[in-house]
């Protein structure tokens, strides 16, 4: 069996994607706080992505309650995205 068809590895995909998306959010916050501007950031885009992530959070909570790592990493990412949204608001207004 190929590794990409093995459920042991495929079950780790939500954790990996959460880490990658979180890294992207941290990079955006780093850029905003080092340049002191939110130029190029779309608050509507970040709100939409955060809402989509909250739907995934609900999925993990209801459908896969045994996947605690995916749930808690997704929850941490929601707070991270709220930090990005807060940073955009801080530097825009």
Secondary structure, 3 states (H helix, E strand, C coil): CCHHHCHHHHCCHHHHHHHHHHHHHHHHHHHHHHHCCCCCCCHHHHHHHHHHHHHHHHHHHHCCCCCHHHHHHHHHHHHHHHHHHHHHHHHHC
